[in-house]
Amino acid sequence: MQFRSFNGREIVEASKDTQIRNLTDQESIKMSLRYIFTLVGLKGENLPSELQKMVLMEFIESEFGWMTPEEMKLAFRMAVAGKLDVEVNHFQNFSPVYFATIANAYREKRGAALTEYNSKIHEMTTKPDPSDDEKKMIFWGFVDECLLKRWDIFANGGTINWKTVAGIEHVFRTMEQLGFVLNVDDKNRIMFSAKTQINFEIQNEKPETRERAREIRSLRESLETGELAFKQDQNLADITRRRCYELTMDHFFQTFRRQNTDFRAVVENIKNQQYE
């Protein structure tokens, strides 16, 4: 599905997550805020105080419950990238007013993207089921938008920060549909790397607030159970699964470049074979 609006596909994917108003806890909101603080260059000494954070969280939950935590991050990425008509400079003061300015500017883009998406969905549901060729067009549109364009950047010396990609699981599943799957050794290695990285990050994080210190302490206590932690602690399991998707995509791209494989040409060949 092609979008006329900026970041349309990313907006739709991010909006499919659980909305803030329906979350059972605030952890994912806190994680998004930590990401945003870093993204916009907020200095450590200017981070919101505990009281300011509490007010900010309550403000976000009451006024922006329609957002998802992924949309919070996407909104600020778009703002920093100059894709929102809004002042990005926070003057080292991350206030509810500043958050609302970015979120409301994002809401306009979101509205355009979702209207376009719903219109296309309506067209698809009010007409006969798409033919095989139409299904292929939708699939290959996603491949081009979310895989090949990123590959072009990577192949030309750029870097892809898979941690910031909305809908990373869908990207990963698309690679599987194209026939790119990990062998058992690589799968085990990536799972081990994901757990090792997460364990290291949790054990070495130096919390800047009492609230974050409590969260880290809870995660560290879970990790004391060893491998069971990644099965029994849902938060750790979710973080690990996403990290595996990120590491797998990086593994594929790095392997293609190391082997001088033209990923775009390979995908185009797969596409052409489907239309033969």
N, C-alpha and C positions, 0 to 999 in steps of 0.2 A: 504494500500500500504506500503510495507516494504522498507526501505532504507538501503543501505550498508554504505552510508556516514554519518559522525557524524552530529547529529542534523538535518538530512535531512528534516524531516517533519516540524520542526519549521522554517527552512529556507524557505521552499516552502510557508508555511502559511504567514510568515512575508513579503515575496516578493509580495504577492497578494494585499497589500495595495497600496495606491497612491504613485507613485514615487516622489522623491523630485523635479524633473524637472517639474512635473505637478501640484504641490501644488499652491494654490491661495494665501497663506500667509505663514509666517515662524513660526507660533506658534508651530506646531507639531515638527519642527526641534529644536526649543528652549527647548521644554519639554524633548525631547530625550537627548539633551546636558546636561540639569540639572541632569537628571537621571544618565548619564554617569559620570559626575563630581563626583557625590556622590559614584557611584560604584567603581571607580578607586582610591578613597581616596584623591581627590584633596582638599587641605586645603583652607579655606575661603580666607585667605590673598593671595593665589596663583591663585585664579580664574582669567581668562582672563579679561583684562580691556575692556571698551566699544569698543575702537578701535580694540583691538585684537579679540573681539567677532565678530565685523563687518567683519574683514578680514577672520576669520575662517568660518563664514556663507557663504560669497561669494565664498570661496574656495570649500566648501562642495557642494554648488549649481552648480558650474561650472565643478568640477572634479568628483563628485560622485552623479550626478543627477539620476543615475540608481538605487540608493538605495531607500528604504522607511524609514521613521522615525523609524518604528519597527525594521528594519534591523540594523539601527545604534545601537540600544540598544542590539540587539542579538549579533552583532559582538563583542562588548566589553564584554558581558557576557561570550561568548565563549573564548575570550582572557584571561580573568581573571580566568576562569575555566581550563586553560591550554590546550584548544582544538584547538588553533591556534599556528602554529610554528612561534612565534613572541615574542619579548621582551615587557613585559607589563609595566615595571617600567618607569614612565614618569618623574621621578626626579622633581616632582612638577612644571612641565612646559608643559601645555597642548597646544601644538603648532599644526599648520596644518601638519607638518611633522609627528608628533606622531599620529594624526588622520589617515593620509594616510597609515602609516605603518600597523595599525590595520585593516583598511578598505580593503586594498589590500590583506592582508592575509585571510580575510574573503571572499573576492571575489573568491579566489581559491576554497574554500569549497563550496561556493554558486554555482559556475560553475558546480562542480561535482554533487551537489544535484539536480540542475535544469536539467542538462543533463540526469540524471537518471530518474527524474520525467517526462520529455518530452518524453523520450524513452518509458516509461511505458504507457503514455497517447497515444503515437503513436500506440503502440501495441493494446491498447484498442479500438482505433478508426479505425484501419485497419482490424479488425476482427469482426465477428458478435457480437451483443450486448452480454455483459456478462450474463451468466445464473444467476438464483437466487442464486445458491450456490457461484458463483464467487463474486457477489455483497455482499453477507454476509461475505466472506473472507476479502474483502476490508474494510468493516465496522468494523469487529471485529479486524482487524489489527490496525485500528485507536484507537479503544477502549483500546486495550492492551498497545499501545505506549503512549497515551496521558491521559488515566485515570487510568488504573490498576497499571502501574509502579509508578505513583505518589501516588496512594493509598498505595502501599507497603511501600514507604518511610514514609508516614504519619502514617500508622499503627504500624510501628516500632519505633515510637517516634520522627520522623523527622518533619519538618515543610515545608509547601508549600507556597511560596510567589506568590499568584495568580496574583499579579500586574505585574509580570515579564513574565507571560505566553503569548507567541504569539498565536494568533488565539483563544483567550479566548471565543469568541462568538460561534465558532464551537464546542469547548469542551462543552459549556453549552447546545447547541442544541443536541449534542449527548446524554447528560444525559436525555433530554426530550424524545429522541427516545427510550431510554432504559426504559422509564416509570416513571422516577423520576421527579416529578413536585411539585411545591410549592402550598400549600393551600393558600386561599385568605389572611388569617391573616399573614402568613409568607411573602407573596409577598408584602403586604402593609408595614410590619415591615422593610423589606430589602430596599424597596424604600425610606422609611423615614430615615433609617440609612445612606443610600448612600447620600441623599441630605444633611443630618445633617453633615456628615463627610466632604463633599466637601465645604459646607458653612463655617465650622469651619476652615478648612485648608486655605481657601482663606482669611477669615477675620483675621487670626492670622499669616499668612506668613509675614515675615519681608524681603522684597526685598533687595537684595544686590547690585542691579544696578538700574539706572534710567529707563532703558528700561523695566525691570521686574516690577518696581513700576508702570509704566503706564499701563501695562497689568493687574496687580492686581487691580488698580483703576477702570479700565473698567469693570472687573468682579464684583467688589463690587457694582458698579453703577447698573449693571444688577440685582444683587441680591436684591436691594432695592425694586424691583417690586414684591418680594415675589415668590409665586409659578409660576407666569407667566414667571419668568426668565428661568426656566428649560424647558419651551416650546418655548420661543421666541429666546433665545440665543442658537444657534446651538452648539457652543463650550461646553457650560454647559450641554446641552442635551446629547452630545456624551460622555462626561466625566462621567455623571451620569449613562448612560446605561452600560458602561464598568464596573463601580464600582458595579453595581447591579449584573453583571455576576460574578465578583470576590467574592462578598459577598455570593452569592448563592452557589457557589462551596465550599466555606469555610463552609457554613451552612450545606451542605450535608455531608461533611467529618467529621465535628465536631459531627453531630447528629449520624452518623454511629458509631463513636468511643464511644460516650457517651452511646449508646444503646448496645454496644458490638456486633454490626453487622459486619459480615465479608463481606465487600463490594465485594471483589473478588469472594467469593463463591456465592453471590447473582447474580452477573453478569454471572458467569459460568453457573448457573442454568438457567438463561434467555437464554443464548446461546444454551444450550443443548435442551431446549424446542423448539427452532426454527428449530433444526435439526431432531426433532422427526418425 
